[in-house]
Protein backbone atom coordinates (compact mmCIF):
# COMPACT_ATOMS: atom_id res chain seq x y z
CA UNK A 1 0.00 0.00 0.00
CA UNK A 2 1.42 3.37 -0.88
CA UNK A 3 0.48 6.91 -0.02
CA UNK A 4 -1.88 7.22 -3.01
CA UNK A 5 -4.13 4.51 -1.56
CA UNK A 6 -5.85 6.92 0.82
CA UNK A 7 -9.57 7.45 0.56
CA UNK A 8 -12.02 9.77 2.30
CA UNK A 9 -15.45 8.61 3.42
CA UNK A 10 -18.04 11.21 4.37
CA UNK A 11 -20.94 8.82 5.11
CA UNK A 12 -21.38 5.16 6.01
CA UNK A 13 -22.50 3.97 2.57
CA UNK A 14 -19.42 5.57 1.05
CA UNK A 15 -17.27 4.02 3.79
CA UNK A 16 -18.65 0.52 3.13
CA UNK A 17 -18.16 0.91 -0.63
CA UNK A 18 -14.54 2.02 -0.22
CA UNK A 19 -13.74 -0.78 2.25
CA UNK A 20 -15.21 -3.35 -0.12
CA UNK A 21 -13.72 -2.12 -3.39
CA UNK A 22 -10.61 -0.04 -2.79
CA UNK A 23 -7.66 -1.28 -0.72
CA UNK A 24 -5.74 1.15 1.44
CA UNK A 25 -6.28 3.70 4.16
CA UNK A 26 -9.67 5.30 4.76
CA UNK A 27 -9.94 8.68 6.47
CA UNK A 28 -13.26 9.36 8.19
CA UNK A 29 -14.69 11.35 11.06
CA UNK A 30 -15.46 9.55 14.34
CA UNK A 31 -17.44 10.46 17.45
CA UNK A 32 -15.05 8.64 19.80
CA UNK A 33 -17.53 5.94 20.83
CA UNK A 34 -15.97 2.44 20.85
CA UNK A 35 -19.37 1.04 19.78
CA UNK A 36 -18.98 2.80 16.42
CA UNK A 37 -15.51 1.34 16.03
CA UNK A 38 -16.93 -2.14 16.78
CA UNK A 39 -19.77 -1.61 14.31
CA UNK A 40 -17.27 -0.75 11.57
CA UNK A 41 -15.24 -3.90 12.31
CA UNK A 42 -18.33 -6.11 12.23
CA UNK A 43 -19.92 -4.61 9.12
CA UNK A 44 -16.73 -4.63 7.06
CA UNK A 45 -15.15 -7.91 8.06
CA UNK A 46 -12.29 -6.39 9.97
CA UNK A 47 -11.47 -2.80 9.06
CA UNK A 48 -9.37 -1.54 11.97
CA UNK A 49 -8.67 1.93 13.24
CA UNK A 50 -4.97 2.72 13.08
CA UNK A 51 -4.55 6.23 14.41
CA UNK A 52 -5.93 9.64 15.17
CA UNK A 53 -3.41 11.92 13.47
CA UNK A 54 -1.74 14.74 15.41
CA UNK A 55 -2.77 17.09 12.61
CA UNK A 56 -6.39 16.22 11.90
CA UNK A 57 -8.32 17.35 8.86
CA UNK A 58 -11.93 18.40 9.27
CA UNK A 59 -13.74 16.18 6.76
CA UNK A 60 -17.27 16.40 8.15
CA UNK A 61 -19.22 17.42 11.25
CA UNK A 62 -20.64 13.94 11.89
CA UNK A 63 -19.34 10.47 12.71
CA UNK A 64 -19.22 8.21 9.67
CA UNK A 65 -20.86 5.33 11.60
CA UNK A 66 -23.59 6.93 13.75
CA UNK A 67 -24.03 10.51 12.50
CA UNK A 68 -23.43 11.96 15.98
CA UNK A 69 -21.14 14.96 16.37
CA UNK A 70 -17.61 13.96 15.31
CA UNK A 71 -14.68 14.61 17.64
CA UNK A 72 -11.78 13.09 15.69
CA UNK A 73 -10.52 12.25 12.24
CA UNK A 74 -9.67 8.57 12.23
CA UNK A 75 -7.45 6.63 9.85
CA UNK A 76 -8.62 3.09 9.25
CA UNK A 77 -6.73 0.37 7.42
CA UNK A 78 -8.28 -2.05 5.00
CA UNK A 79 -6.57 -4.18 2.41
CA UNK A 80 -8.82 -5.95 -0.06
CA UNK A 81 -7.80 -9.48 -0.93
CA UNK A 82 -5.53 -9.60 -3.94
CA UNK A 83 -6.22 -12.05 -6.77
CA UNK A 84 -2.67 -13.30 -6.11
CA UNK A 85 -3.63 -14.39 -2.60
CA UNK A 86 -4.59 -18.02 -2.17
CA UNK A 87 -6.94 -17.00 0.63
CA UNK A 88 -9.35 -14.68 -1.12
CA UNK A 89 -11.70 -14.38 1.85
CA UNK A 90 -11.47 -11.97 4.75
CA UNK A 91 -10.20 -14.47 7.27
CA UNK A 92 -7.47 -13.85 9.84
CA UNK A 93 -3.95 -14.55 8.66
CA UNK A 94 -3.68 -17.52 11.07
CA UNK A 95 -6.65 -19.20 9.39
CA UNK A 96 -5.13 -18.42 6.01
CA UNK A 97 -1.87 -20.14 7.02
CA UNK A 98 -3.78 -23.23 8.18
CA UNK A 99 -5.61 -23.38 4.86
CA UNK A 100 -2.30 -23.21 2.96
CA UNK A 101 -0.80 -25.98 5.13
CA UNK A 102 -3.81 -28.21 4.49
CA UNK A 103 -3.45 -27.69 0.74
CA UNK A 104 0.23 -28.71 0.93
CA UNK A 105 -0.63 -31.83 2.95
CA UNK A 106 -3.30 -32.84 0.45
CA UNK A 107 -0.85 -32.45 -2.46
CA UNK A 108 1.73 -34.67 -0.71
CA UNK A 109 -0.86 -37.44 -0.15
CA UNK A 110 -1.64 -37.60 -3.87
N, CA, C and O atoms as a printed pandas DataFrame, in Angstrom:
     atom_number atom_name residue_name chain_id  residue_number  x_coord  y_coord  z_coord
0              1         N          UNK        A               1    0.857   -1.177    0.000
1              2        CA          UNK        A               1    0.000    0.000    0.000
2              3         C          UNK        A               1    0.896    1.231    0.000
3              4         O          UNK        A               1    1.834    1.323    0.792
4              5         N          UNK        A               2    0.614    2.153   -0.868
5              6        CA          UNK        A               2    1.416    3.367   -0.877
6              7         C          UNK        A               2    0.543    4.564   -0.541
7              8         O          UNK        A               2   -0.667    4.437   -0.354
8              9         N          UNK        A               3    1.156    5.691   -0.471
9             10        CA          UNK        A               3    0.478    6.909   -0.024
10            11         C          UNK        A               3   -0.738    7.282   -0.894
11            12         O          UNK        A               3   -1.654    7.951   -0.415
12            13         N          UNK        A               4   -0.751    6.861   -2.146
13            14        CA          UNK        A               4   -1.876    7.221   -3.011
14            15         C          UNK        A               4   -3.134    6.422   -2.696
15            16         O          UNK        A               4   -4.218    6.763   -3.170
16            17         N          UNK        A               5   -2.999    5.353   -1.892
17            18        CA          UNK        A               5   -4.132    4.507   -1.558
18            19         C          UNK        A               5   -4.896    5.014   -0.342
19            20         O          UNK        A               5   -5.308    4.227    0.511
20            21         N          UNK        A               6   -5.082    6.317   -0.265
21            22        CA          UNK        A               6   -5.852    6.924    0.822
22            23         C          UNK        A               6   -7.177    7.400    0.266
23            24         O          UNK        A               6   -7.242    8.030   -0.790
24            25         N          UNK        A               7   -8.227    7.086    0.997
25            26        CA          UNK        A               7   -9.573    7.447    0.561
26            27         C          UNK        A               7  -10.280    8.192    1.682
27            28         O          UNK        A               7   -9.954    8.018    2.856
28            29         N          UNK        A               8  -11.240    9.015    1.317
29            30        CA          UNK        A               8  -12.020    9.771    2.297
30            31         C          UNK        A               8  -13.468    9.321    2.206
31            32         O          UNK        A               8  -14.050    9.273    1.122
32            33         N          UNK        A               9  -14.044    8.991    3.355
33            34        CA          UNK        A               9  -15.454    8.607    3.424
34            35         C          UNK        A               9  -16.198    9.645    4.250
35            36         O          UNK        A               9  -15.820    9.942    5.383
36            37         N          UNK        A              10  -17.254   10.191    3.672
37            38        CA          UNK        A              10  -18.038   11.215    4.365
38            39         C          UNK        A              10  -19.329   10.659    4.975
39            40         O          UNK        A              10  -19.931   11.299    5.837
40            41         N          UNK        A              11  -19.757    9.466    4.530
41            42        CA          UNK        A              11  -20.938    8.823    5.109
42            43         C          UNK        A              11  -20.722    7.314    5.134
43            44         O          UNK        A              11  -19.759    6.815    4.552
44            45         N          UNK        A              12  -21.606    6.593    5.798
45            46        CA          UNK        A              12  -21.381    5.162    6.012
46            47         C          UNK        A              12  -21.477    4.350    4.726
47            48         O          UNK        A              12  -20.709    3.406    4.541
48            49         N          UNK        A              13  -22.393    4.691    3.846
49            50        CA          UNK        A              13  -22.497    3.967    2.574
50            51         C          UNK        A              13  -21.206    4.109    1.768
51            52         O          UNK        A              13  -20.710    3.143    1.188
52            53         N          UNK        A              14  -20.684    5.309    1.743
53            54        CA          UNK        A              14  -19.421    5.568    1.049
54            55         C          UNK        A              14  -18.286    4.776    1.715
55            56         O          UNK        A              14  -17.439    4.200    1.032
56            57         N          UNK        A              15  -18.277    4.754    3.037
57            58        CA          UNK        A              15  -17.272    4.020    3.785
58            59         C          UNK        A              15  -17.311    2.532    3.432
59            60         O          UNK        A              15  -16.273    1.931    3.155
60            61         N          UNK        A              16  -18.504    1.939    3.442
61            62        CA          UNK        A              16  -18.646    0.519    3.132
62            63         C          UNK        A              16  -18.204    0.220    1.701
63            64         O          UNK        A              16  -17.555   -0.795    1.448
64            65         N          UNK        A              17  -18.554    1.098    0.773
65            66        CA          UNK        A              17  -18.160    0.910   -0.626
66            67         C          UNK        A              17  -16.639    0.942   -0.775
67            68         O          UNK        A              17  -16.060    0.098   -1.459
68            69         N          UNK        A              18  -16.005    1.907   -0.142
69            70        CA          UNK        A              18  -14.542    2.017   -0.221
70            71         C          UNK        A              18  -13.891    0.781    0.398
71            72         O          UNK        A              18  -12.970    0.210   -0.185
72            73         N          UNK        A              19  -14.361    0.367    1.570
73            74        CA          UNK        A              19  -13.738   -0.776    2.249
74            75         C          UNK        A              19  -13.899   -2.064    1.445
75            76         O          UNK        A              19  -13.069   -2.968    1.537
76            77         N          UNK        A              20  -14.952   -2.141    0.672
77            78        CA          UNK        A              20  -15.214   -3.352   -0.118
78            79         C          UNK        A              20  -14.431   -3.352   -1.431
79            80         O          UNK        A              20  -14.006   -4.410   -1.894
80            81         N          UNK        A              21  -14.237   -2.184   -2.032
81            82        CA          UNK        A              21  -13.724   -2.124   -3.394
82            83         C          UNK        A              21  -12.369   -1.473   -3.602
83            84         O          UNK        A              21  -11.781   -1.610   -4.675
84            85         N          UNK        A              22  -11.860   -0.768   -2.602
85            86        CA          UNK        A              22  -10.606   -0.038   -2.789
86            87         C          UNK        A              22   -9.673   -0.299   -1.612
87            88         O          UNK        A              22   -9.957    0.145   -0.500
88            89         N          UNK        A              23   -8.574   -1.006   -1.827
89            90        CA          UNK        A              23   -7.657   -1.276   -0.724
90            91         C          UNK        A              23   -6.943   -0.009   -0.280
91            92         O          UNK        A              23   -6.776    0.925   -1.065
92            93         N          UNK        A              24   -6.528    0.021    0.961
93            94        CA          UNK        A              24   -5.737    1.148    1.439
94            95         C          UNK        A              24   -6.231    1.719    2.749
95            96         O          UNK        A              24   -6.856    1.029    3.554
96            97         N          UNK        A              25   -5.941    2.976    2.944
97            98        CA          UNK        A              25   -6.280    3.702    4.159
98            99         C          UNK        A              25   -7.537    4.527    3.896
99           100         O          UNK        A              25   -7.673    5.162    2.850
100          101         N          UNK        A              26   -8.445    4.506    4.858
101          102        CA          UNK        A              26   -9.670    5.304    4.761
102          103         C          UNK        A              26   -9.633    6.348    5.865
103          104         O          UNK        A              26   -9.430    6.024    7.035
104          105         N          UNK        A              27   -9.830    7.602    5.482
105          106        CA          UNK        A              27   -9.941    8.676    6.474
106          107         C          UNK        A              27  -11.420    9.000    6.640
107          108         O          UNK        A              27  -12.144    9.182    5.661
108          109         N          UNK        A              28  -11.856    9.067    7.894
109          110        CA          UNK        A              28  -13.255    9.362    8.186
110          111         C          UNK        A              28  -13.357   10.028    9.542
111          112         O          UNK        A              28  -12.447    9.921   10.363
112          113         N          UNK        A              29  -14.451   10.708    9.776
113          114        CA          UNK        A              29  -14.690   11.346   11.060
114          115         C          UNK        A              29  -15.336   10.342   12.015
115          116         O          UNK        A              29  -16.088    9.460   11.600
116          117         N          UNK        A              30  -15.021   10.499   13.316
117          118        CA          UNK        A              30  -15.464    9.551   14.339
118          119         C          UNK        A              30  -15.871   10.296   15.595
119          120         O          UNK        A              30  -15.244   11.288   15.970
120          121         N          UNK        A              31  -16.921    9.817   16.243
121          122        CA          UNK        A              31  -17.438   10.461   17.452
122          123         C          UNK        A              31  -16.631   10.111   18.702
123          124         O          UNK        A              31  -16.736   10.805   19.714
124          125         N          UNK        A              32  -15.839    9.063   18.651
125          126        CA          UNK        A              32  -15.050    8.640   19.801
126          127         C          UNK        A              32  -15.659    7.469   20.548
127          128         O          UNK        A              32  -15.045    6.953   21.483
128          129         N          UNK        A              33  -16.848    7.036   20.161
129          130        CA          UNK        A              33  -17.535    5.942   20.832
130          131         C          UNK        A              33  -16.980    4.593   20.341
131          132         O          UNK        A              33  -17.003    4.320   19.141
132          133         N          UNK        A              34  -16.483    3.750   21.259
133          134        CA          UNK        A              34  -15.970    2.444   20.850
134          135         C          UNK        A              34  -17.022    1.572   20.151
135          136         O          UNK        A              34  -16.670    0.693   19.365
136          137         N          UNK        A              35  -18.301    1.809   20.432
137          138        CA          UNK        A              35  -19.367    1.041   19.779
138          139         C          UNK        A              35  -19.369    1.283   18.267
139          140         O          UNK        A              35  -19.657    0.372   17.491
140          141         N          UNK        A              36  -19.050    2.500   17.855
141          142        CA          UNK        A              36  -18.981    2.803   16.420
142          143         C          UNK        A              36  -17.796    2.083   15.787
143          144         O          UNK        A              36  -17.891    1.577   14.669
144          145         N          UNK        A              37  -16.693    2.041   16.503
145          146        CA          UNK        A              37  -15.511    1.335   16.026
146          147         C          UNK        A              37  -15.819   -0.158   15.864
147          148         O          UNK        A              37  -15.418   -0.779   14.879
148          149         N          UNK        A              38  -16.538   -0.729   16.846
149          150        CA          UNK        A              38  -16.926   -2.140   16.776
150          151         C          UNK        A              38  -17.888   -2.393   15.627
151          152         O          UNK        A              38  -17.790   -3.416   14.948
152          153         N          UNK        A              39  -18.812   -1.474   15.405
153          154        CA          UNK        A              39  -19.772   -1.608   14.305
154          155         C          UNK        A              39  -19.036   -1.656   12.965
155          156         O          UNK        A              39  -19.359   -2.469   12.099
156          157         N          UNK        A              40  -18.054   -0.788   12.806
157          158        CA          UNK        A              40  -17.273   -0.753   11.569
158          159         C          UNK        A              40  -16.556   -2.087   11.366
159          160         O          UNK        A              40  -16.567   -2.631   10.262
160          161         N          UNK        A              41  -15.935   -2.613   12.413
161          162        CA          UNK        A              41  -15.236   -3.899   12.309
162          163         C          UNK        A              41  -16.189   -5.006   11.886
163          164         O          UNK        A              41  -15.878   -5.792   10.992
164          165         N          UNK        A              42  -17.347   -5.066   12.528
165          166        CA          UNK        A              42  -18.332   -6.114   12.231
166          167         C          UNK        A              42  -18.874   -6.000   10.812
167          168         O          UNK        A              42  -18.929   -6.993   10.087
168          169         N          UNK        A              43  -19.273   -4.804   10.415
169          170        CA          UNK        A              43  -19.917   -4.609    9.115
170          171         C          UNK        A              43  -18.968   -4.761    7.930
171          172         O          UNK        A              43  -19.406   -5.016    6.808
172          173         N          UNK        A              44  -17.681   -4.606    8.176
173          174        CA          UNK        A              44  -16.727   -4.632    7.061
174          175         C          UNK        A              44  -15.853   -5.876    7.042
175          176         O          UNK        A              44  -15.056   -6.055    6.121
176          177         N          UNK        A              45  -15.986   -6.721    8.022
177          178        CA          UNK        A              45  -15.155   -7.910    8.058
178          179         C          UNK        A              45  -13.757   -7.655    8.573
179          180         O          UNK        A              45  -12.845   -8.436    8.298
180          181         N          UNK        A              46  -13.570   -6.574    9.318
181          182        CA          UNK        A              46  -12.286   -6.388    9.969
182          183         C          UNK        A              46  -11.533   -5.099    9.733
183          184         O          UNK        A              46  -10.344   -5.031   10.045
184          185         N          UNK        A              47  -12.167   -4.076    9.198
185          186        CA          UNK        A              47  -11.474   -2.796    9.064
186          187         C          UNK        A              47  -11.113   -2.299   10.457
187          188         O          UNK        A              47  -11.961   -2.257   11.347
188          189         N          UNK        A              48   -9.852   -1.922   10.641
189          190        CA          UNK        A              48   -9.374   -1.538   11.971
190          191         C          UNK        A              48   -8.898   -0.096   11.985
191          192         O          UNK        A              48   -8.289    0.387   11.031
192          193         N          UNK        A              49   -9.190    0.582   13.090
193          194        CA          UNK        A              49   -8.672    1.933   13.243
194          195         C          UNK        A              49   -7.181    1.842   13.523
195          196         O          UNK        A              49   -6.731    0.973   14.270
196          197         N          UNK        A              50   -6.433    2.730   12.928
197          198        CA          UNK        A              50   -4.974    2.723   13.080
198          199         C          UNK        A              50   -4.477    3.903   13.894
199          200         O          UNK        A              50   -3.579    3.750   14.722
200          201         N          UNK        A              51   -5.049    5.077   13.671
201          202        CA          UNK        A              51   -4.553    6.229   14.415
202          203         C          UNK        A              51   -5.506    7.408   14.309
203          204         O          UNK        A              51   -6.351    7.484   13.417
204          205         N          UNK        A              52   -5.339    8.316   15.247
205          206        CA          UNK        A              52   -5.931    9.644   15.173
206          207         C          UNK        A              52   -4.728   10.558   14.952
207          208         O          UNK        A              52   -3.920   10.742   15.861
208          209         N          UNK        A              53   -4.602   11.126   13.771
209          210        CA          UNK        A              53   -3.405   11.925   13.467
210          211         C          UNK        A              53   -3.250   13.131   14.392
211          212         O          UNK        A              53   -4.236   13.680   14.885
212          213         N          UNK        A              54   -1.996   13.536   14.619
213          214        CA          UNK        A              54   -1.742   14.735   15.415
214          215         C          UNK        A              54   -2.330   15.955   14.715
215          216         O          UNK        A              54   -2.894   16.839   15.360
216          217         N          UNK        A              55   -2.196   15.997   13.407
217          218        CA          UNK        A              55   -2.771   17.087   12.607
218          219         C          UNK        A              55   -3.990   16.539   11.875
219          220         O          UNK        A              55   -3.874   15.935   10.809
220          221         N          UNK        A              56   -5.150   16.759   12.464
221          222        CA          UNK        A              56   -6.388   16.219   11.904
222          223         C          UNK        A              56   -6.983   17.163   10.870
223          224         O          UNK        A              56   -6.917   18.385   11.008
224          225         N          UNK        A              57   -7.560   16.577    9.841
225          226        CA          UNK        A              57   -8.324   17.347    8.861
226          227         C          UNK        A              57   -9.783   17.341    9.308
227          228         O          UNK        A              57  -10.238   16.386    9.938
228          229         N          UNK        A              58  -10.502   18.385    8.988
229          230        CA          UNK        A              58  -11.935   18.405    9.269
230          231         C          UNK        A              58  -12.648   17.977    7.987
231          232         O          UNK        A              58  -12.789   18.765    7.052
232          233         N          UNK        A              59  -13.094   16.722    7.955
233          234        CA          UNK        A              59  -13.737   16.178    6.765
234          235         C          UNK        A              59  -15.243   16.371    6.786
235          236         O          UNK        A              59  -15.875   16.546    5.744
236          237         N          UNK        A              60  -15.813   16.336    7.996
237          238        CA          UNK        A              60  -17.265   16.404    8.150
238          239         C          UNK        A              60  -17.569   16.756    9.600
239          240         O          UNK        A              60  -16.680   16.707   10.450
240          241         N          UNK        A              61  -18.807   17.107    9.885
241          242        CA          UNK        A              61  -19.221   17.420   11.250
242          243         C          UNK        A              61  -19.738   16.198   11.997
243          244         O          UNK        A              61  -19.896   16.239   13.217
244          245         N          UNK        A              62  -20.005   15.106   11.272
245          246        CA          UNK        A              62  -20.636   13.942   11.894
246          247         C          UNK        A              62  -19.791   12.677   11.761
247          248         O          UNK        A              62  -18.984   12.534   10.843
248          249         N          UNK        A              63  -20.005   11.775   12.701
249          250        CA          UNK        A              63  -19.340   10.472   12.708
250          251         C          UNK        A              63  -19.814    9.657   11.507
251          252         O          UNK        A              63  -21.003    9.641   11.189
252          253         N          UNK        A              64  -18.893    8.995   10.856
253          254        CA          UNK        A              64  -19.224    8.212    9.673
254          255         C          UNK        A              64  -20.151    7.041   10.007
255          256         O          UNK        A              64  -20.926    6.614    9.152
256          257         N          UNK        A              65  -20.086    6.511   11.241
257          258        CA          UNK        A              65  -20.863    5.328   11.602
258          259         C          UNK        A              65  -22.229    5.632   12.209
259          260         O          UNK        A              65  -23.191    4.910   11.948
260          261         N          UNK        A              66  -22.330    6.700   13.025
261          262        CA          UNK        A              66  -23.589    6.934   13.754
262          263         C          UNK        A              66  -24.234    8.293   13.498
263          264         O          UNK        A              66  -25.356    8.540   13.939
264          265         N          UNK        A              67  -23.546    9.156   12.801
265          266        CA          UNK        A              67  -24.027   10.512   12.496
266          267         C          UNK        A              67  -24.120   11.441   13.704
267          268         O          UNK        A              67  -24.721   12.511   13.611
268          269         N          UNK        A              68  -23.533   11.047   14.838
269          270        CA          UNK        A              68  -23.431   11.959   15.975
270          271         C          UNK        A              68  -22.311   12.952   15.691
271          272         O          UNK        A              68  -21.575   12.808   14.715
272          273         N          UNK        A              69  -22.188   13.964   16.553
273          274        CA          UNK        A              69  -21.143   14.962   16.366
274          275         C          UNK        A              69  -19.767   14.295   16.409
275          276         O          UNK        A              69  -19.458   13.560   17.346
276          277         N          UNK        A              70  -18.955   14.553   15.401
277          278        CA          UNK        A              70  -17.614   13.965   15.315
278          279         C          UNK        A              70  -16.631   14.735   16.180
279          280         O          UNK        A              70  -16.695   15.960   16.277
280          281         N          UNK        A              71  -15.715   13.997   16.811
281          282        CA          UNK        A              71  -14.676   14.607   17.636
282          283         C          UNK        A              71  -13.293   14.466   17.008
283          284         O          UNK        A              71  -12.412   15.295   17.236
284          285         N          UNK        A              72  -13.108   13.406   16.212
285          286        CA          UNK        A              72  -11.782   13.090   15.688
286          287         C          UNK        A              72  -11.831   12.693   14.219
287          288         O          UNK        A              72  -12.858   12.238   13.715
288          289         N          UNK        A              73  -10.701   12.875   13.543
289          290        CA          UNK        A              73  -10.518   12.251   12.244
290          291         C          UNK        A              73   -9.756   10.963   12.510
291          292         O          UNK        A              73   -8.727   10.973   13.187
292          293         N          UNK        A              74  -10.247    9.879   11.990
293          294        CA          UNK        A              74   -9.674    8.571   12.234
294          295         C          UNK        A              74   -9.136    7.993   10.934
295          296         O          UNK        A              74   -9.766    8.129    9.885
296          297         N          UNK        A              75   -7.990    7.359   10.997
297          298        CA          UNK        A              75   -7.445    6.634    9.850
298          299         C          UNK        A              75   -7.684    5.153   10.098
299          300         O          UNK        A              75   -7.310    4.616   11.141
300          301         N          UNK        A              76   -8.309    4.504    9.131
301          302        CA          UNK        A              76   -8.617    3.087    9.250
302          303         C          UNK        A              76   -7.926    2.342    8.120
303          304         O          UNK        A              76   -7.821    2.854    7.006
304          305         N          UNK        A              77   -7.462    1.153    8.402
305          306        CA          UNK        A              77   -6.734    0.375    7.417
306          307         C          UNK        A              77   -7.573   -0.779    6.922
307          308         O          UNK        A              77   -8.165   -1.524    7.703
308          309         N          UNK        A              78   -7.614   -0.912    5.601
309          310        CA          UNK        A              78   -8.283   -2.047    4.998
310          311         C          UNK        A              78   -7.535   -2.436    3.745
311          312         O          UNK        A              78   -7.242   -1.586    2.904
312          313         N          UNK        A              79   -7.225   -3.705    3.611
313          314        CA          UNK        A              79   -6.568   -4.183    2.411
314          315         C          UNK        A              79   -7.460   -5.243    1.801
315          316         O          UNK        A              79   -7.661   -6.304    2.392
316          317         N          UNK        A              80   -7.993   -4.969    0.631
317          318        CA          UNK        A              80   -8.825   -5.948   -0.057
318          319         C          UNK        A              80   -7.975   -7.138   -0.461
319          320         O          UNK        A              80   -6.788   -6.981   -0.746
320          321         N          UNK        A              81   -8.565   -8.327   -0.489
321          322        CA          UNK        A              81   -7.802   -9.485   -0.929
322          323         C          UNK        A              81   -7.324   -9.305   -2.362
323          324         O          UNK        A              81   -8.064   -8.826   -3.221
324          325         N          UNK        A              82   -6.110   -9.685   -2.604
325          326        CA          UNK        A              82   -5.529   -9.600   -3.944
326          327         C          UNK        A              82   -5.831  -10.889   -4.685
327          328         O          UNK        A              82   -5.901  -11.950   -4.065
328          329         N          UNK        A              83   -6.011  -10.823   -6.002
329          330        CA          UNK        A              83   -6.216  -12.053   -6.772
330          331         C          UNK        A              83   -5.022  -12.999   -6.648
331          332         O          UNK        A              83   -5.155  -14.198   -6.889
332          333         N          UNK        A              84   -3.860  -12.469   -6.276
333          334        CA          UNK        A              84   -2.666  -13.299   -6.111
334          335         C          UNK        A              84   -2.725  -14.118   -4.839
335          336         O          UNK        A              84   -2.034  -15.130   -4.718
336          337         N          UNK        A              85   -3.555  -13.688   -3.876
337          338        CA          UNK        A              85   -3.633  -14.390   -2.596
338          339         C          UNK        A              85   -4.383  -15.699   -2.753
339          340         O          UNK        A              85   -5.401  -15.761   -3.444
340          341         N          UNK        A              86   -3.883  -16.741   -2.115
341          342        CA          UNK        A              86   -4.588  -18.018   -2.169
342          343         C          UNK        A              86   -5.807  -17.996   -1.262
343          344         O          UNK        A              86   -6.759  -18.744   -1.483
344          345         N          UNK        A              87   -5.786  -17.152   -0.252
345          346        CA          UNK        A              87   -6.942  -16.995    0.633
346          347         C          UNK        A              87   -7.661  -15.713    0.223
347          348         O          UNK        A              87   -7.290  -14.621    0.653
348          349         N          UNK        A              88   -8.667  -15.851   -0.592
349          350        CA          UNK        A              88   -9.348  -14.677   -1.118
350          351         C          UNK        A              88  -10.471  -14.203   -0.208
351          352         O          UNK        A              88  -11.176  -13.253   -0.549
352          353         N          UNK        A              89  -10.651  -14.837    0.932
353          354        CA          UNK        A              89  -11.696  -14.384    1.846
354          355         C          UNK        A              89  -11.090  -13.487    2.900
355          356         O          UNK        A              89   -9.870  -13.345    2.977
356          357         N          UNK        A              90  -11.932  -12.883    3.706
357          358        CA          UNK        A              90  -11.469  -11.973    4.749
358          359         C          UNK        A              90  -11.285  -12.728    6.053
359          360         O          UNK        A              90  -11.913  -12.398    7.058
360          361         N          UNK        A              91  -10.441  -13.724    6.044
361          362        CA          UNK        A              91  -10.197  -14.471    7.274
362          363         C          UNK        A              91   -8.883  -14.024    7.890
363          364         O          UNK        A              91   -8.022  -13.484    7.195
364          365         N          UNK        A              92   -8.722  -14.244    9.195
365          366        CA          UNK        A              92   -7.466  -13.854    9.836
366          367         C          UNK        A              92   -6.282  -14.579    9.210
367          368         O          UNK        A              92   -6.430  -15.673    8.664
368          369         N          UNK        A              93   -5.126  -13.971    9.292
369          370        CA          UNK        A              93   -3.947  -14.554    8.663
370          371         C          UNK        A              93   -3.641  -15.939    9.217
371          372         O          UNK        A              93   -3.133  -16.787    8.484
372          373         N          UNK        A              94   -3.937  -16.193   10.496
373          374        CA          UNK        A              94   -3.675  -17.520   11.073
374          375         C          UNK        A              94   -4.528  -18.581   10.385
375          376         O          UNK        A              94   -4.051  -19.686   10.127
376          377         N          UNK        A              95   -5.777  -18.257   10.089
377          378        CA          UNK        A              95   -6.651  -19.198    9.388
378          379         C          UNK        A              95   -6.162  -19.406    7.961
379          380         O          UNK        A              95   -6.246  -20.509    7.420
380          381         N          UNK        A              96   -5.659  -18.353    7.366
381          382        CA          UNK        A              96   -5.132  -18.417    6.007
382          383         C          UNK        A              96   -3.928  -19.366    5.971
383          384         O          UNK        A              96   -3.804  -20.170    5.047
384          385         N          UNK        A              97   -3.050  -19.278    6.957
385          386        CA          UNK        A              97   -1.873  -20.136    7.020
386          387         C          UNK        A              97   -2.276  -21.596    7.172
387          388         O          UNK        A              97   -1.671  -22.475    6.558
388          389         N          UNK        A              98   -3.310  -21.865    7.999
389          390        CA          UNK        A              98   -3.783  -23.229    8.182
390          391         C          UNK        A              98   -4.322  -23.782    6.872
391          392         O          UNK        A              98   -4.089  -24.945    6.542
392          393         N          UNK        A              99   -5.042  -22.952    6.125
393          394        CA          UNK        A              99   -5.612  -23.376    4.857
394          395         C          UNK        A              99   -4.492  -23.733    3.873
395          396         O          UNK        A              99   -4.600  -24.726    3.153
396          397         N          UNK        A             100   -3.432  -22.944    3.838
397          398        CA          UNK        A             100   -2.298  -23.212    2.962
398          399         C          UNK        A             100   -1.612  -24.521    3.354
399          400         O          UNK        A             100   -1.247  -25.314    2.487
400          401         N          UNK        A             101   -1.436  -24.750    4.668
401          402        CA          UNK        A             101   -0.799  -25.981    5.133
402          403         C          UNK        A             101   -1.618  -27.194    4.727
403          404         O          UNK        A             101   -1.067  -28.206    4.295
404          405         N          UNK        A             102   -2.943  -27.092    4.865
405          406        CA          UNK        A             102   -3.811  -28.207    4.490
406          407         C          UNK        A             102   -3.711  -28.513    3.001
407          408         O          UNK        A             102   -3.732  -29.678    2.604
408          409         N          UNK        A             103   -3.602  -27.479    2.179
409          410        CA          UNK        A             103   -3.450  -27.689    0.738
410          411         C          UNK        A             103   -2.147  -28.425    0.446
411          412         O          UNK        A             103   -2.124  -29.330   -0.387
412          413         N          UNK        A             104   -1.061  -28.047    1.121
413          414        CA          UNK        A             104    0.227  -28.706    0.935
414          415         C          UNK        A             104    0.161  -30.170    1.351
415          416         O          UNK        A             104    0.700  -31.034    0.660
416          417         N          UNK        A             105   -0.495  -30.459    2.479
417          418        CA          UNK        A             105   -0.629  -31.834    2.949
418          419         C          UNK        A             105   -1.398  -32.673    1.946
419          420         O          UNK        A             105   -1.021  -33.806    1.650
420          421         N          UNK        A             106   -2.482  -32.107    1.422
421          422        CA          UNK        A             106   -3.296  -32.835    0.449
422          423         C          UNK        A             106   -2.513  -33.135   -0.823
423          424         O          UNK        A             106   -2.696  -34.202   -1.409
424          425         N          UNK        A             107   -1.658  -32.239   -1.264
425          426        CA          UNK        A             107   -0.847  -32.452   -2.464
426          427         C          UNK        A             107    0.159  -33.569   -2.230
427          428         O          UNK        A             107    0.405  -34.373   -3.129
428          429         N          UNK        A             108    0.752  -33.635   -1.022
429          430        CA          UNK        A             108    1.730  -34.671   -0.708
430          431         C          UNK        A             108    1.088  -36.047   -0.685
431          432         O          UNK        A             108    1.719  -37.021   -1.096
432          433         N          UNK        A             109   -0.154  -36.153   -0.215
433          434        CA          UNK        A             109   -0.861  -37.437   -0.150
434          435         C          UNK        A             109   -1.113  -38.003   -1.521
435          436         O          UNK        A             109   -1.114  -39.222   -1.692
436          437         N          UNK        A             110   -1.328  -37.149   -2.510
437          438        CA          UNK        A             110   -1.644  -37.595   -3.871
438          439         C          UNK        A             110   -0.415  -38.053   -4.526
439          440         O          UNK        A             110   -0.452  -38.473   -5.682
